[in-house]
Amino acid sequence: MKSYRVQIRSEGKYYDGIIKANNDAEALQQFKLKLTNGEIAAQDEDFYNKVKVFISYEELKDGTTEVDIGKTSVGVQMGGSSVTTG
């Protein structure tokens, strides 16, 4: 089994939870079940557009995300430009 972090932003509410599942689709179904059972509570959030729904999920390694701010130094370029001129 893998660990997944699922986040949903909808109608000014934010839902966040970690789910254990065999694959992506099963993780989303498990998250839905936890929402229905009230195991994941909503938090108020007014930052995002209340008309749209944002869903993101990521597979976790060892139950944690891979964000490590200590590995990035100042001035490092992230990604590539989508438009070039000249």
C-alpha positions in Angstrom: 0.0 0.0 0.0 1.0 3.6 -0.7 0.3 6.8 1.1 -1.4 9.6 -0.7 -2.1 13.2 0.4 -5.3 14.5 -1.1 -6.3 18.2 -0.9 -9.6 19.7 -2.1 -10.7 23.3 -2.2 -14.3 23.9 -3.0 -16.9 26.6 -2.2 -14.6 28.4 0.3 -13.7 25.1 2.1 -10.4 23.2 2.3 -10.2 19.5 2.9 -6.8 17.8 3.5 -6.0 14.2 4.5 -3.5 11.3 4.1 -4.9 8.1 2.7 -3.5 4.6 2.3 -4.4 2.9 -1.0 -3.0 0.7 -3.7 -3.4 3.2 -6.5 -4.5 6.8 -7.4 -8.1 5.9 -8.1 -8.5 4.0 -4.9 -7.0 6.8 -2.9 -9.6 9.3 -4.3 -12.4 6.8 -3.4 -11.0 6.3 0.1 -10.8 10.1 0.5 -14.4 10.4 -0.6 -15.5 7.8 1.9 -13.7 9.6 4.7 -15.4 12.8 3.7 -18.8 11.1 3.7 -18.2 9.6 7.1 -17.1 12.9 8.6 -13.5 11.7 9.3 -12.1 14.7 7.4 -13.3 18.1 8.5 -13.6 21.2 6.4 -11.6 24.3 7.1 -12.8 27.8 6.0 -10.7 29.3 3.2 -11.5 32.3 1.2 -8.3 32.6 -0.9 -9.4 30.4 -3.8 -12.2 31.0 -6.2 -15.5 29.7 -4.6 -17.0 28.8 -8.0 -14.2 26.4 -9.0 -13.1 23.1 -7.5 -9.4 22.3 -7.1 -8.3 18.7 -6.3 -4.7 17.7 -6.0 -3.1 14.5 -4.8 0.4 13.2 -4.5 2.0 9.9 -3.6 4.0 10.1 -0.4 7.2 8.3 0.4 7.5 7.1 4.0 4.3 9.0 4.8 5.9 12.4 4.1 6.2 14.9 1.2 9.5 15.4 -0.5 9.6 19.2 0.1 13.0 20.1 1.5 13.6 23.9 1.4 17.1 23.3 2.7 18.2 21.9 -0.7 17.3 25.0 -2.7 19.6 28.0 -2.7 18.8 31.6 -3.6 18.8 32.4 -7.3 18.0 28.8 -8.5 15.8 28.9 -11.6 12.8 26.6 -11.3 11.1 25.3 -14.5 11.4 26.7 -18.0 9.9 29.8 -19.6 6.8 29.2 -21.6 7.4 32.2 -23.9 10.7 33.5 -25.3 11.2 36.7 -27.2 13.7 37.8 -29.7 
